[in-house]
């Protein structure tokens, strides 16, 4: 993991959107001549943001699903496992 990736994980989502818009505004200032280039950049940034939001939603759905299947009481606590090992030895 690079330094940029670790920083990106710490940054809030709203700040990421703010960074993306600031980047797009800077690119728009430079690329007013080349509209096609600017549109391609906008599309790529949008697709990256959409895929990251979708993957986050999928992981949250999976967590909810498994948490509903296995409530906290059913999961064995670490102390119980250690006690069972001692008894069997």
Helices and strands as residue ranges (DSSP letters): H 3-10, H 13-30, H 35-69, H 78-88
